[in-house]
Amino acid sequence: MYIATPHGFIPLKGNYKPLKTVDNVTACCLWNNSVLRCTGTVISNDSSKSILPVSPVSITSSHSHQLLAVGSPAGQIIIWFIQSGQMVASFNAHFKSITSLAFSADDALLVSSSTDGTLNIYNTAALLSGSTDFLHQIPFSLPVSKVAFSTAGTAADGIRIYAISEDQTLSVWDALTASKIVSFVLPSLPTDLVLDPADRAVYVSAGSALFAIPQSPDRTGLINHSDPVLLHSSDILALALSPDASILAIGDESGCTLYDVASAQQVRKFGTSGPVSFMQFTTTHSTGPFFLPFQRSTDEVPVLFAPTDANDLLRAHTARPDLSAETSAFWQSLSSDSEKLAKELKDLKKKYDSLQSAHNELYKAYVDKVVP
């Protein structure tokens, strides 16, 4: 599990014992069972670090761990292939700061929200091919705080988007048609939301109250003060749900508290040096290096080349005339490598079968000779 506060970043082992605290973190996202964290323009995990051309306020990685999307205070979205370091998209998505980014479960869609009161839905494949037009733009009356996709479903069978806004609402949208499915009015300003991995409920915090709303809601309207499944001791700032949905982590001004979901009973509590802004459960603590553009090795740590003017880096990449051809060549190369590996695997299988046959013959000859 990982916890971020304005004063540091704390990874926790399985017994929830803090390992270390690192520099001030402004944005985090889960990637490959580790967490990528941003401090200014530096993005890092436990084994490597890189320098970004902007100071992110929101980051997210695709579920395939191939793409990294970064949102800036100016409303810009930048997307990279994580392992190759190729910047594949850089565009102005909103008029004001990005507040949240999320990929759909099949990575076919990317959604962004902003303080300008809009929610944009993009086709990921189109973004990789150079088109930055959104599929849909959904207007809100006030800034949108956070968005999330339903944890199941594909672009073919329907995807839902959950959004909380400063108008004190939780709204559910059809991602393909941008039509509103249902909307709930909360008793106070919502601060965070997290979805059940099994698509059973969406948990929303508002003030010190936690609400559990079915992901297939059959009602709309007001959510009363008597409806919460849990009342925390102070205002809730961040939420996280374990992969099996049995433990819920609640972050507040002074630390993190773990609750058993079934009984709503407190399991463990520990303090931090400041208010909690991010929490994430992971299945393991193992991690690998990630690479972004202009990677080079310095002191055995992968680091980016930092240009004197970050805008030069943006202009250099956004000015590429043949981005779609470059992206197509990348996937063709990947497909070719996959075919070569499949052929090698088939040859190894034949050799293995031959050795297995020889082993069986030798074993039978040995048994016939030794056993009377």
TIVOFI-123607 format. One record per residue (C-alpha): residue number from 1; residue in one letter; chain; x, y, z. Coordinates in Angstrom, 3 decimals, padded with zeros to 6 digits. Example, Ala and Ser with C-alpha at 12.3 -4.5 7.8 and 13.67 -1.06 7.14 Angstrom:
<atoms>
+-----+------+-------+----------+----------+----------+
|  nr | rest | kette |       xx |       yy |       zz |
+-----+------+-------+----------+----------+----------+
|   1 |    A |     A |  012.300 | -004.500 |  007.800 |
|   2 |    S |     A |  013.670 | -001.060 |  007.140 |
+-----+------+-------+----------+----------+----------+
</atoms>
This chain:
<atoms>
+-----+------+-------+----------+----------+----------+
|  nr | rest | kette |       xx |       yy |       zz |
+-----+------+-------+----------+----------+----------+
|   1 |    M |     A |  000.000 |  000.000 |  000.000 |
|   2 |    Y |     A |  001.144 |  003.566 | -000.720 |
|   3 |    I |     A |  000.208 |  006.876 |  000.917 |
|   4 |    A |     A |  001.019 |  010.396 | -000.316 |
|   5 |    T |     A |  000.854 |  013.628 |  001.697 |
|   6 |    P |     A |  002.040 |  017.180 |  000.917 |
|   7 |    H |     A |  005.082 |  016.455 |  003.100 |
|   8 |    G |     A |  006.112 |  013.057 |  001.810 |
|   9 |    F |     A |  005.397 |  009.711 |  000.206 |
|  10 |    I |     A |  005.187 |  006.544 |  002.316 |
|  11 |    P |     A |  005.230 |  003.026 |  000.831 |
|  12 |    L |     A |  003.998 |  000.365 |  003.264 |
|  13 |    K |     A |  004.805 | -003.342 |  003.367 |
|  14 |    G |     A |  002.220 | -006.061 |  003.968 |
|  15 |    N |     A |  002.217 | -005.353 |  007.717 |
|  16 |    Y |     A |  001.593 | -001.646 |  006.946 |
|  17 |    K |     A |  004.944 | -000.644 |  008.448 |
|  18 |    P |     A |  006.337 |  002.525 |  006.796 |
|  19 |    L |     A |  009.522 |  001.864 |  004.804 |
|  20 |    K |     A |  010.613 |  005.395 |  003.988 |
|  21 |    T |     A |  009.368 |  008.881 |  003.191 |
|  22 |    V |     A |  010.410 |  010.690 |  000.022 |
|  23 |    D |     A |  009.982 |  014.201 | -001.332 |
|  24 |    N |     A |  006.761 |  016.177 | -001.649 |
|  25 |    V |     A |  004.396 |  014.466 | -004.089 |
|  26 |    T |     A |  001.937 |  016.394 | -006.288 |
|  27 |    A |     A |  000.427 |  013.510 | -008.301 |
|  28 |    C |     A |  000.517 |  009.705 | -008.239 |
|  29 |    C |     A | -000.760 |  006.722 | -010.203 |
|  30 |    L |     A | -000.487 |  002.948 | -010.029 |
|  31 |    W |     A |  001.790 |  001.333 | -012.618 |
|  32 |    N |     A |  002.935 | -002.304 | -012.777 |
|  33 |    N |     A |  002.302 | -002.920 | -009.043 |
|  34 |    S |     A |  004.287 |  000.132 | -008.040 |
|  35 |    V |     A |  003.397 |  003.801 | -007.870 |
|  36 |    L |     A |  004.673 |  006.555 | -010.142 |
|  37 |    R |     A |  004.909 |  009.781 | -008.156 |
|  38 |    C |     A |  005.506 |  013.351 | -009.296 |
|  39 |    T |     A |  007.522 |  015.983 | -007.452 |
|  40 |    G |     A |  007.548 |  019.141 | -009.533 |
|  41 |    T |     A |  008.676 |  018.020 | -012.996 |
|  42 |    V |     A |  010.358 |  014.824 | -011.717 |
|  43 |    I |     A |  008.435 |  011.554 | -012.012 |
|  44 |    S |     A |  009.850 |  008.471 | -010.287 |
|  45 |    N |     A |  009.217 |  005.073 | -008.802 |
|  46 |    D |     A |  011.387 |  002.975 | -006.488 |
|  47 |    S |     A |  014.010 |  002.200 | -009.143 |
|  48 |    S |     A |  014.123 |  005.031 | -011.678 |
|  49 |    K |     A |  013.236 |  008.633 | -012.342 |
|  50 |    S |     A |  012.590 |  010.942 | -015.307 |
|  51 |    I |     A |  012.043 |  014.633 | -015.955 |
|  52 |    L |     A |  008.802 |  015.807 | -017.542 |
|  53 |    P |     A |  008.288 |  018.935 | -019.674 |
|  54 |    V |     A |  005.438 |  020.033 | -017.382 |
|  55 |    S |     A |  004.622 |  019.851 | -013.689 |
|  56 |    P |     A |  001.731 |  017.347 | -013.585 |
|  57 |    V |     A | -001.357 |  017.732 | -011.420 |
|  58 |    S |     A | -002.799 |  014.393 | -012.550 |
|  59 |    I |     A | -001.252 |  011.241 | -013.996 |
|  60 |    T |     A | -002.588 |  007.815 | -014.895 |
|  61 |    S |     A | -001.299 |  004.706 | -016.653 |
|  62 |    S |     A | -003.196 |  002.365 | -018.934 |
|  63 |    H |     A | -004.248 | -001.040 | -017.625 |
|  64 |    S |     A | -001.841 | -002.689 | -020.094 |
|  65 |    H |     A |  001.002 | -000.654 | -018.472 |
|  66 |    Q |     A |  001.990 |  000.667 | -021.922 |
|  67 |    L |     A |  000.765 |  004.260 | -021.825 |
|  68 |    L |     A |  001.246 |  007.118 | -019.371 |
|  69 |    A |     A | -001.106 |  010.126 | -019.525 |
|  70 |    V |     A | -000.165 |  013.370 | -017.764 |
|  71 |    G |     A | -002.410 |  016.374 | -017.106 |
|  72 |    S |     A | -001.027 |  019.873 | -016.519 |
|  73 |    P |     A | -002.320 |  022.941 | -014.611 |
|  74 |    A |     A | -002.857 |  024.655 | -017.995 |
|  75 |    G |     A | -005.236 |  021.938 | -019.234 |
|  76 |    Q |     A | -002.704 |  020.117 | -021.404 |
|  77 |    I |     A | -002.616 |  016.308 | -021.789 |
|  78 |    I |     A |  000.589 |  014.489 | -022.805 |
|  79 |    I |     A |  000.768 |  010.742 | -023.532 |
|  80 |    W |     A |  003.851 |  008.507 | -023.745 |
|  81 |    F |     A |  004.665 |  004.891 | -024.467 |
|  82 |    I |     A |  006.241 |  004.139 | -021.089 |
|  83 |    Q |     A |  008.887 |  001.597 | -022.100 |
|  84 |    S |     A |  010.058 |  003.157 | -025.371 |
|  85 |    G |     A |  009.782 |  006.770 | -024.188 |
|  86 |    Q |     A |  007.965 |  007.835 | -027.368 |
|  87 |    M |     A |  005.670 |  010.840 | -026.912 |
|  88 |    V |     A |  002.571 |  010.023 | -028.941 |
|  89 |    A |     A |  000.237 |  012.908 | -028.092 |
|  90 |    S |     A |  000.429 |  016.428 | -026.685 |
|  91 |    F |     A | -002.575 |  018.732 | -026.899 |
|  92 |    N |     A | -004.639 |  021.335 | -025.072 |
|  93 |    A |     A | -007.670 |  019.483 | -023.718 |
|  94 |    H |     A | -009.166 |  022.046 | -021.320 |
|  95 |    F |     A | -009.088 |  025.781 | -020.627 |
|  96 |    K |     A | -008.164 |  025.273 | -016.961 |
|  97 |    S |     A | -006.311 |  022.744 | -014.823 |
|  98 |    I |     A | -006.818 |  019.000 | -015.276 |
|  99 |    T |     A | -008.257 |  017.403 | -012.131 |
| 100 |    S |     A | -008.431 |  013.741 | -013.113 |
| 101 |    L |     A | -007.513 |  011.289 | -015.883 |
| 102 |    A |     A | -008.603 |  007.670 | -016.341 |
| 103 |    F |     A | -008.384 |  004.877 | -018.929 |
| 104 |    S |     A | -011.276 |  002.470 | -019.470 |
| 105 |    A |     A | -010.821 | -001.180 | -018.459 |
| 106 |    D |     A | -009.890 | -002.153 | -022.041 |
| 107 |    D |     A | -007.823 |  001.050 | -022.576 |
| 108 |    A |     A | -010.029 |  001.951 | -025.552 |
| 109 |    L |     A | -011.095 |  005.262 | -024.008 |
| 110 |    L |     A | -009.451 |  008.056 | -022.012 |
| 111 |    V |     A | -011.497 |  010.491 | -019.935 |
| 112 |    S |     A | -010.342 |  013.814 | -018.506 |
| 113 |    S |     A | -011.970 |  016.275 | -016.112 |
| 114 |    S |     A | -011.107 |  019.878 | -015.338 |
| 115 |    T |     A | -011.814 |  022.893 | -013.172 |
| 116 |    D |     A | -013.326 |  024.490 | -016.277 |
| 117 |    G |     A | -016.418 |  022.355 | -015.605 |
| 118 |    T |     A | -016.088 |  019.908 | -018.500 |
| 119 |    L |     A | -015.492 |  016.184 | -018.908 |
| 120 |    N |     A | -013.899 |  015.011 | -022.184 |
| 121 |    I |     A | -013.967 |  011.483 | -023.603 |
| 122 |    Y |     A | -011.262 |  010.451 | -026.116 |
| 123 |    N |     A | -010.643 |  007.447 | -028.336 |
| 124 |    T |     A | -007.200 |  006.147 | -027.311 |
| 125 |    A |     A | -006.414 |  004.712 | -030.750 |
| 126 |    A |     A | -007.253 |  008.057 | -032.379 |
| 127 |    L |     A | -004.951 |  009.879 | -029.959 |
| 128 |    L |     A | -002.112 |  007.493 | -030.845 |
| 129 |    S |     A | -002.744 |  008.211 | -034.535 |
| 130 |    G |     A | -002.470 |  011.979 | -034.112 |
| 131 |    S |     A | -006.130 |  012.999 | -033.787 |
| 132 |    T |     A | -006.796 |  015.016 | -030.616 |
| 133 |    D |     A | -010.534 |  015.611 | -031.114 |
| 134 |    F |     A | -012.700 |  014.360 | -028.291 |
| 135 |    L |     A | -015.546 |  011.925 | -028.894 |
| 136 |    H |     A | -017.797 |  013.719 | -026.421 |
| 137 |    Q |     A | -017.623 |  016.727 | -024.120 |
| 138 |    I |     A | -019.958 |  016.798 | -021.123 |
| 139 |    P |     A | -020.550 |  020.208 | -019.475 |
| 140 |    F |     A | -021.039 |  020.669 | -015.726 |
| 141 |    S |     A | -022.173 |  023.747 | -013.836 |
| 142 |    L |     A | -019.090 |  023.668 | -011.553 |
| 143 |    P |     A | -015.584 |  022.104 | -011.601 |
| 144 |    V |     A | -015.407 |  018.317 | -011.916 |
| 145 |    S |     A | -013.286 |  016.870 | -009.097 |
| 146 |    K |     A | -012.703 |  013.284 | -010.196 |
| 147 |    V |     A | -013.751 |  010.751 | -012.833 |
| 148 |    A |     A | -013.544 |  006.957 | -012.991 |
| 149 |    F |     A | -014.595 |  004.231 | -015.405 |
| 150 |    S |     A | -016.580 |  001.165 | -014.396 |
| 151 |    T |     A | -014.099 | -001.596 | -013.622 |
| 152 |    A |     A | -015.756 | -004.022 | -016.061 |
| 153 |    G |     A | -017.094 | -003.635 | -019.563 |
| 154 |    T |     A | -015.573 | -002.817 | -022.929 |
| 155 |    A |     A | -016.281 | -000.302 | -025.645 |
| 156 |    A |     A | -018.321 | -002.994 | -027.388 |
| 157 |    D |     A | -020.687 | -003.856 | -024.523 |
| 158 |    G |     A | -020.914 | -000.494 | -022.750 |
| 159 |    I |     A | -018.797 |  001.489 | -020.299 |
| 160 |    R |     A | -019.937 |  003.773 | -017.522 |
| 161 |    I |     A | -018.204 |  006.906 | -016.292 |
| 162 |    Y |     A | -018.617 |  008.089 | -012.697 |
| 163 |    A |     A | -017.961 |  011.756 | -011.949 |
| 164 |    I |     A | -018.100 |  013.875 | -008.803 |
| 165 |    S |     A | -018.446 |  017.636 | -009.066 |
| 166 |    E |     A | -018.387 |  020.689 | -006.854 |
| 167 |    D |     A | -022.125 |  021.002 | -007.480 |
| 168 |    Q |     A | -022.386 |  018.224 | -004.838 |
| 169 |    T |     A | -023.408 |  015.521 | -007.293 |
| 170 |    L |     A | -022.315 |  012.053 | -008.301 |
| 171 |    S |     A | -023.350 |  011.458 | -011.898 |
| 172 |    V |     A | -023.178 |  008.293 | -013.993 |
| 173 |    W |     A | -022.754 |  008.524 | -017.761 |
| 174 |    D |     A | -022.731 |  006.192 | -020.744 |
| 175 |    A |     A | -019.231 |  006.634 | -022.164 |
| 176 |    L |     A | -020.217 |  005.863 | -025.768 |
| 177 |    T |     A | -023.253 |  008.125 | -026.048 |
| 178 |    A |     A | -022.403 |  010.708 | -023.339 |
| 179 |    S |     A | -025.962 |  010.343 | -022.049 |
| 180 |    K |     A | -026.615 |  010.657 | -018.329 |
| 181 |    I |     A | -027.801 |  007.432 | -016.725 |
| 182 |    V |     A | -028.443 |  008.662 | -013.198 |
| 183 |    S |     A | -027.436 |  011.460 | -010.849 |
| 184 |    F |     A | -027.265 |  011.718 | -007.066 |
| 185 |    V |     A | -027.165 |  014.851 | -004.940 |
| 186 |    L |     A | -024.880 |  014.461 | -001.920 |
| 187 |    P |     A | -025.438 |  016.198 |  001.427 |
| 188 |    S |     A | -022.062 |  017.966 |  001.184 |
| 189 |    L |     A | -019.149 |  018.496 | -001.215 |
| 190 |    P |     A | -017.806 |  015.117 | -002.486 |
| 191 |    T |     A | -014.064 |  014.663 | -002.055 |
| 192 |    D |     A | -013.216 |  011.273 | -003.604 |
| 193 |    L |     A | -014.697 |  008.145 | -005.137 |
| 194 |    V |     A | -013.502 |  004.569 | -005.567 |
| 195 |    L |     A | -015.144 |  001.658 | -007.401 |
| 196 |    D |     A | -015.594 | -001.912 | -006.239 |
| 197 |    P |     A | -013.418 | -004.183 | -008.459 |
| 198 |    A |     A | -016.385 | -006.544 | -008.819 |
| 199 |    D |     A | -018.647 | -003.720 | -010.050 |
| 200 |    R |     A | -020.974 | -003.996 | -007.073 |
| 201 |    A |     A | -020.848 | -000.454 | -005.701 |
| 202 |    V |     A | -019.185 |  002.923 | -005.962 |
| 203 |    Y |     A | -017.968 |  004.451 | -002.696 |
| 204 |    V |     A | -018.179 |  008.248 | -002.413 |
| 205 |    S |     A | -016.932 |  010.424 |  000.437 |
| 206 |    A |     A | -018.654 |  013.674 |  001.396 |
| 207 |    G |     A | -017.512 |  015.414 |  004.539 |
| 208 |    S |     A | -016.975 |  012.695 |  007.164 |
| 209 |    A |     A | -019.552 |  010.367 |  005.611 |
| 210 |    L |     A | -018.954 |  007.447 |  003.250 |
| 211 |    F |     A | -021.745 |  006.371 |  000.906 |
| 212 |    A |     A | -022.010 |  003.065 | -000.985 |
| 213 |    I |     A | -024.108 |  003.364 | -004.146 |
| 214 |    P |     A | -024.903 |  000.330 | -006.353 |
| 215 |    Q |     A | -023.132 |  000.468 | -009.708 |
| 216 |    S |     A | -026.471 | -000.420 | -011.284 |
| 217 |    P |     A | -028.516 |  002.234 | -009.504 |
| 218 |    D |     A | -032.284 |  001.985 | -009.716 |
| 219 |    R |     A | -033.055 |  005.348 | -008.143 |
| 220 |    T |     A | -032.079 |  008.974 | -008.350 |
| 221 |    G |     A | -032.378 |  012.058 | -006.194 |
| 222 |    L |     A | -031.077 |  013.073 | -002.804 |
| 223 |    I |     A | -028.752 |  011.001 | -000.662 |
| 224 |    N |     A | -029.735 |  011.659 |  002.927 |
| 225 |    H |     A | -027.487 |  012.072 |  005.949 |
| 226 |    S |     A | -028.962 |  008.816 |  007.263 |
| 227 |    D |     A | -027.709 |  006.867 |  004.232 |
| 228 |    P |     A | -023.933 |  006.565 |  004.869 |
| 229 |    V |     A | -022.452 |  003.121 |  005.460 |
| 230 |    L |     A | -019.686 |  004.640 |  007.588 |
| 231 |    L |     A | -019.057 |  007.846 |  009.525 |
| 232 |    H |     A | -015.404 |  008.750 |  009.900 |
| 233 |    S |     A | -014.029 |  010.791 |  012.803 |
| 234 |    S |     A | -013.092 |  013.726 |  010.517 |
| 235 |    D |     A | -013.519 |  014.929 |  006.940 |
| 236 |    I |     A | -012.452 |  012.328 |  004.375 |
| 237 |    L |     A | -009.842 |  013.451 |  001.826 |
| 238 |    A |     A | -008.935 |  010.238 | -000.025 |
| 239 |    L |     A | -010.215 |  006.698 | -000.530 |
| 240 |    A |     A | -008.645 |  003.396 | -001.587 |
| 241 |    L |     A | -010.090 | -000.107 | -001.832 |
| 242 |    S |     A | -008.090 | -003.341 | -001.598 |
| 243 |    P |     A | -008.078 | -005.616 | -004.694 |
| 244 |    D |     A | -010.485 | -008.055 | -003.019 |
| 245 |    A |     A | -012.731 | -005.188 | -001.803 |
| 246 |    S |     A | -012.429 | -006.357 |  001.809 |
| 247 |    I |     A | -010.452 | -003.401 |  003.211 |
| 248 |    L |     A | -011.235 |  000.282 |  002.682 |
| 249 |    A |     A | -008.574 |  002.907 |  003.397 |
| 250 |    I |     A | -009.692 |  006.402 |  004.392 |
| 251 |    G |     A | -007.243 |  009.296 |  004.408 |
| 252 |    D |     A | -007.798 |  012.487 |  006.382 |
| 253 |    E |     A | -005.856 |  015.482 |  007.733 |
| 254 |    S |     A | -003.833 |  013.424 |  010.195 |
| 255 |    G |     A | -003.347 |  009.991 |  008.667 |
| 256 |    C |     A | -004.927 |  006.850 |  007.272 |
| 257 |    T |     A | -007.486 |  004.481 |  008.775 |
| 258 |    L |     A | -008.248 |  000.970 |  007.493 |
| 259 |    Y |     A | -011.819 | -000.346 |  007.775 |
| 260 |    D |     A | -013.283 | -003.796 |  007.213 |
| 261 |    V |     A | -015.848 | -003.290 |  004.433 |
| 262 |    A |     A | -018.282 | -005.984 |  005.589 |
| 263 |    S |     A | -018.526 | -004.845 |  009.211 |
| 264 |    A |     A | -017.503 | -001.152 |  008.828 |
| 265 |    Q |     A | -015.213 | -001.705 |  011.825 |
| 266 |    Q |     A | -011.823 | -000.026 |  012.166 |
| 267 |    V |     A | -008.926 | -002.409 |  011.542 |
| 268 |    R |     A | -005.874 | -000.193 |  011.919 |
| 269 |    K |     A | -004.935 |  003.476 |  012.094 |
| 270 |    F |     A | -001.635 |  005.262 |  011.648 |
| 271 |    G |     A | -000.653 |  008.910 |  011.433 |
| 272 |    T |     A |  001.174 |  010.901 |  008.771 |
| 273 |    S |     A |  002.991 |  014.220 |  008.790 |
| 274 |    G |     A |  000.229 |  015.956 |  006.834 |
| 275 |    P |     A | -003.144 |  015.494 |  005.124 |
| 276 |    V |     A | -003.403 |  012.427 |  002.882 |
| 277 |    S |     A | -003.859 |  013.218 | -000.822 |
| 278 |    F |     A | -003.394 |  009.775 | -002.395 |
| 279 |    M |     A | -003.594 |  006.103 | -001.369 |
| 280 |    Q |     A | -003.217 |  002.927 | -003.417 |
| 281 |    F |     A | -003.256 | -000.796 | -002.651 |
| 282 |    T |     A | -000.969 | -003.046 | -004.712 |
| 283 |    T |     A | -000.777 | -006.822 | -005.004 |
| 284 |    T |     A |  003.007 | -006.919 | -004.654 |
| 285 |    H |     A |  005.788 | -004.501 | -003.769 |
| 286 |    S |     A |  007.973 | -005.488 | -006.725 |
| 287 |    T |     A |  008.639 | -002.856 | -009.350 |
| 288 |    G |     A |  010.608 | -002.314 | -012.510 |
| 289 |    P |     A |  012.142 |  000.702 | -014.213 |
| 290 |    F |     A |  010.155 |  002.892 | -016.567 |
| 291 |    F |     A |  011.569 |  005.059 | -019.328 |
| 292 |    L |     A |  010.413 |  008.305 | -020.923 |
| 293 |    P |     A |  011.919 |  010.357 | -023.806 |
| 294 |    F |     A |  015.656 |  011.052 | -024.150 |
| 295 |    Q |     A |  016.606 |  008.457 | -021.578 |
| 296 |    R |     A |  020.244 |  008.167 | -020.595 |
| 297 |    S |     A |  022.046 |  006.509 | -017.692 |
| 298 |    T |     A |  023.537 |  008.649 | -014.926 |
| 299 |    D |     A |  024.911 |  007.051 | -011.761 |
| 300 |    E |     A |  023.158 |  003.797 | -012.756 |
| 301 |    V |     A |  019.726 |  005.480 | -012.490 |
| 302 |    P |     A |  017.698 |  006.053 | -015.681 |
| 303 |    V |     A |  017.246 |  009.834 | -016.006 |
| 304 |    L |     A |  015.874 |  012.082 | -018.730 |
| 305 |    F |     A |  017.817 |  014.720 | -020.534 |
| 306 |    A |     A |  016.395 |  017.986 | -019.187 |
| 307 |    P |     A |  016.151 |  020.715 | -021.877 |
| 308 |    T |     A |  016.830 |  024.296 | -020.907 |
| 309 |    D |     A |  013.330 |  025.228 | -022.025 |
| 310 |    A |     A |  010.567 |  022.681 | -021.430 |
| 311 |    N |     A |  008.526 |  024.264 | -024.230 |
| 312 |    D |     A |  011.268 |  023.315 | -026.708 |
| 313 |    L |     A |  010.648 |  019.666 | -025.850 |
| 314 |    L |     A |  006.906 |  020.032 | -026.369 |
| 315 |    R |     A |  007.354 |  021.830 | -029.686 |
| 316 |    A |     A |  009.843 |  019.247 | -030.889 |
| 317 |    H |     A |  007.417 |  016.397 | -030.301 |
| 318 |    T |     A |  004.144 |  018.022 | -031.287 |
| 319 |    A |     A |  005.708 |  019.194 | -034.568 |
| 320 |    R |     A |  006.342 |  015.645 | -035.819 |
| 321 |    P |     A |  004.649 |  015.462 | -039.260 |
| 322 |    D |     A |  004.209 |  011.674 | -039.455 |
| 323 |    L |     A |  003.101 |  010.552 | -036.016 |
| 324 |    S |     A |  000.539 |  008.080 | -037.347 |
| 325 |    A |     A |  003.120 |  006.355 | -039.568 |
| 326 |    E |     A |  005.531 |  006.149 | -036.661 |
| 327 |    T |     A |  002.863 |  004.622 | -034.432 |
| 328 |    S |     A |  001.882 |  002.145 | -037.150 |
| 329 |    A |     A |  005.520 |  001.117 | -037.607 |
| 330 |    F |     A |  005.818 |  000.523 | -033.870 |
| 331 |    W |     A |  002.856 | -001.880 | -033.816 |
| 332 |    Q |     A |  004.045 | -003.642 | -036.996 |
| 333 |    S |     A |  007.441 | -004.173 | -035.387 |
| 334 |    L |     A |  005.761 | -005.462 | -032.249 |
| 335 |    S |     A |  003.635 | -007.868 | -034.305 |
| 336 |    S |     A |  006.706 | -009.107 | -036.195 |
| 337 |    D |     A |  008.576 | -009.719 | -032.948 |
| 338 |    S |     A |  005.569 | -011.603 | -031.595 |
| 339 |    E |     A |  005.497 | -013.876 | -034.667 |
| 340 |    K |     A |  009.234 | -014.606 | -034.318 |
| 341 |    L |     A |  008.807 | -015.487 | -030.653 |
| 342 |    A |     A |  005.854 | -017.739 | -031.482 |
| 343 |    K |     A |  007.967 | -019.587 | -034.070 |
| 344 |    E |     A |  010.849 | -019.977 | -031.595 |
| 345 |    L |     A |  008.436 | -021.314 | -029.003 |
| 346 |    K |     A |  007.082 | -023.846 | -031.486 |
| 347 |    D |     A |  010.632 | -025.035 | -032.302 |
| 348 |    L |     A |  011.477 | -025.335 | -028.610 |
| 349 |    K |     A |  008.307 | -027.381 | -028.087 |
| 350 |    K |     A |  009.412 | -029.829 | -030.783 |
| 351 |    K |     A |  012.857 | -030.162 | -029.189 |
| 352 |    Y |     A |  011.281 | -030.647 | -025.772 |
| 353 |    D |     A |  008.991 | -033.391 | -027.093 |
| 354 |    S |     A |  011.988 | -035.115 | -028.711 |
| 355 |    L |     A |  013.989 | -034.993 | -025.472 |
| 356 |    Q |     A |  010.986 | -036.214 | -023.495 |
| 357 |    S |     A |  010.608 | -039.172 | -025.845 |
| 358 |    A |     A |  014.314 | -040.028 | -025.525 |
| 359 |    H |     A |  014.075 | -039.749 | -021.743 |
| 360 |    N |     A |  011.099 | -042.134 | -021.657 |
| 361 |    E |     A |  012.950 | -044.688 | -023.818 |
| 362 |    L |     A |  016.066 | -044.566 | -021.592 |
| 363 |    Y |     A |  013.946 | -044.861 | -018.457 |
| 364 |    K |     A |  012.075 | -047.891 | -019.884 |
| 365 |    A |     A |  015.369 | -049.543 | -020.879 |
| 366 |    Y |     A |  016.762 | -048.932 | -017.379 |
| 367 |    V |     A |  013.672 | -050.344 | -015.687 |
| 368 |    D |     A |  013.650 | -053.423 | -017.962 |
| 369 |    K |     A |  017.334 | -054.023 | -017.140 |
| 370 |    V |     A |  017.254 | -053.440 | -013.379 |
| 371 |    V |     A |  013.788 | -054.545 | -012.308 |
| 372 |    P |     A |  013.395 | -058.335 | -012.428 |
+-----+------+-------+----------+----------+----------+
</atoms>
